[in-house]
């Protein structure tokens, strides 16, 4: 299967981003679905999840 660059609209910020053919191939190899968020929003979401996990740790 040959992949081609694909334009996607980020579901968080609404900006358009390119899901490259190389990224699509990597995602397919890993069995991942295509991203719904741009890389910047994914970073923010990941940081928020890590912050929430830290809040739940009790010593």
C-alpha positions as CSV (number, residue, x, y, z in Angstrom):
1,X,0.0,0.0,0.0
2,X,1.4,3.4,-1.0
3,X,0.7,6.3,1.4
4,X,0.3,9.9,0.4
5,X,0.5,13.0,2.6
6,X,-2.9,13.8,4.0
7,X,-4.4,17.0,5.4
8,X,-6.2,16.7,8.8
9,X,-7.9,19.3,10.9
10,X,-6.9,19.1,14.6
11,X,-9.9,18.4,16.8
12,X,-8.6,20.7,19.6
13,X,-7.2,23.8,17.9
14,X,-8.8,23.5,14.5
15,X,-5.6,24.0,12.6
16,X,-4.8,22.0,9.6
17,X,-1.7,19.7,9.8
18,X,-0.1,17.2,7.4
19,X,-0.1,13.5,8.2
20,X,2.9,12.5,6.1
21,X,3.2,9.3,4.1
22,X,6.0,8.2,6.4
23,X,4.0,8.9,9.5
24,X,1.0,7.0,8.1
25,X,3.3,4.0,7.3
26,X,4.7,4.0,10.9
27,X,1.2,4.3,12.4
28,X,0.0,1.4,10.2
29,X,2.9,-0.8,11.3
30,X,2.1,-0.1,14.9
31,X,-1.6,-0.6,14.4
32,X,-2.5,2.9,15.5
33,X,-5.4,4.9,14.1
34,X,-4.7,8.2,12.4
35,X,-4.1,11.2,14.8
36,X,-7.0,13.5,15.5
37,X,-4.7,16.2,17.0
38,X,-1.7,18.1,15.7
39,X,1.7,17.4,17.2
40,X,1.5,20.5,19.4
41,X,-1.9,19.6,20.8
42,X,-0.8,16.0,21.4
43,X,2.2,17.3,23.4
44,X,-0.1,19.5,25.5
45,X,-2.5,16.7,26.1
46,X,0.3,14.3,27.1
47,X,1.7,16.9,29.5
48,X,-1.8,17.4,31.0
49,X,-2.2,13.6,31.5
50,X,1.2,13.4,33.2
51,X,0.3,16.3,35.5
52,X,-3.0,14.5,36.4
53,X,-1.1,11.3,37.1
54,X,1.3,13.2,39.4
55,X,-1.7,14.7,41.3
56,X,-3.1,11.2,42.0
57,X,0.2,9.8,43.5
58,X,0.0,9.6,47.3
59,X,3.1,9.2,49.4
